[in-house]
């Protein structure tokens, strides 16, 4: 009977470890342990992204809000590889009325962003400067 209890306890431990337990399914998690509150906000409307340029501290995040009637796919430059600042790619596709934050941006640099589905539309492009 004692051996069965030990096996059950070990199985429960493995199950708990496999399930993770810390990240939220509603937004990107912070793998760097940085700030979880946004340091800047970019609002997307029919006129474009505003402000087009934001500055945040190292470890900060950017909140993107879609106040347009169309969906927008926030992605890092360059198009189509989106590799300059992959933390921005965590925003993904925002349906009308949705909001989502980027991952923590920890490397001091400037990152361009654009709407993946409208990469040539200057009004939907911008820059995040990490200081």
C-alpha positions in Angstrom: 0.0 0.0 0.0 2.9 2.4 0.8 4.5 1.9 -2.6 1.2 2.8 -4.3 0.9 6.0 -2.4 4.5 7.0 -3.3 3.8 6.3 -7.0 0.6 8.4 -6.8 2.5 11.2 -5.2 5.2 11.1 -7.9 2.6 11.0 -10.7 0.9 14.0 -9.3 4.2 15.9 -9.1 5.0 15.1 -12.8 1.5 16.2 -13.8 1.9 19.5 -12.0 5.3 20.1 -13.6 4.0 19.2 -17.1 1.1 21.7 -16.8 3.4 24.6 -16.1 1.6 27.1 -14.0 2.5 30.7 -14.3 1.8 32.0 -17.7 -1.6 33.5 -18.6 -3.3 32.3 -21.8 -4.7 35.8 -22.4 -1.4 37.5 -23.1 2.3 37.1 -23.6 4.3 36.0 -20.5 7.4 37.7 -19.3 10.4 35.4 -19.8 12.8 38.1 -18.7 11.1 38.8 -15.4 10.6 42.4 -16.5 7.7 44.8 -16.1 4.2 43.4 -16.9 2.5 46.8 -17.2 2.8 48.6 -20.5 5.2 51.5 -20.7 3.6 53.0 -23.8 0.4 52.7 -25.8 -0.2 52.8 -29.5 -3.7 53.1 -30.7 -4.7 52.0 -34.2 -7.6 53.8 -36.0 -8.7 54.2 -39.6 -6.2 57.0 -39.8 -3.3 54.9 -38.7 -1.1 54.1 -35.7 -0.8 56.9 -33.1 1.6 57.8 -31.8 3.9 56.5 -34.6 7.0 56.8 -32.3 7.2 55.7 -28.7 10.1 55.4 -26.2 10.1 52.9 -23.4 12.6 51.8 -20.7 14.5 48.6 -21.1 12.2 45.8 -20.0 9.1 47.7 -20.9 6.2 46.6 -23.0 3.9 48.4 -25.6 0.2 48.1 -25.4 -1.5 48.1 -28.9 -5.2 49.0 -29.0 -7.3 48.5 -32.2 -10.0 51.1 -32.4 -10.5 50.6 -36.1 -13.3 48.6 -37.7 -10.8 46.4 -39.5 -8.4 43.8 -38.0 -4.7 44.7 -37.9 -1.7 42.4 -37.6 1.1 44.1 -35.6 4.5 42.8 -36.6 8.2 43.8 -36.2 10.2 45.1 -39.1 11.4 44.0 -41.6 8.5 42.6 -43.6 8.0 39.7 -44.1 10.5 38.1 -41.7 9.6 40.2 -38.6 12.9 39.4 -37.0 14.2 42.8 -35.6 12.1 42.8 -32.4 10.3 39.5 -32.1 8.8 40.8 -28.8 6.5 43.0 -30.9 5.2 39.9 -32.8 3.6 38.7 -29.6 0.8 41.3 -30.3 -0.3 39.4 -33.5 -3.7 40.0 -35.1 -5.9 42.5 -33.2 -9.6 42.3 -34.1 -11.6 45.5 -33.8 -11.8 46.5 -30.1 -9.0 44.2 -29.0 -5.9 45.2 -27.1 -2.7 43.3 -26.4 0.8 44.0 -25.1 4.1 43.1 -26.6 6.6 41.0 -24.9 9.2 42.7 -22.7 11.7 44.6 -24.8 15.1 44.4 -23.0 17.7 45.2 -25.6 18.5 48.9 -26.1 17.6 49.7 -29.8 14.9 51.0 -32.1 12.4 48.7 -33.6 10.1 49.4 -36.5 6.6 47.9 -36.6 4.0 47.6 -39.3 0.7 46.0 -40.2 1.7 42.7 -41.8 -1.4 42.7 -44.1 -0.7 46.3 -45.1 3.1 46.6 -45.0 3.4 49.5 -47.4 0.8 51.7 -45.6 3.0 54.4 -43.9 0.2 55.4 -41.5 0.3 51.9 -40.0 4.1 51.9 -39.5 6.0 53.2 -36.4 9.0 52.9 -34.2 9.6 51.7 -30.6 12.8 53.0 -29.0 14.0 51.0 -26.1 16.3 53.1 -23.8 
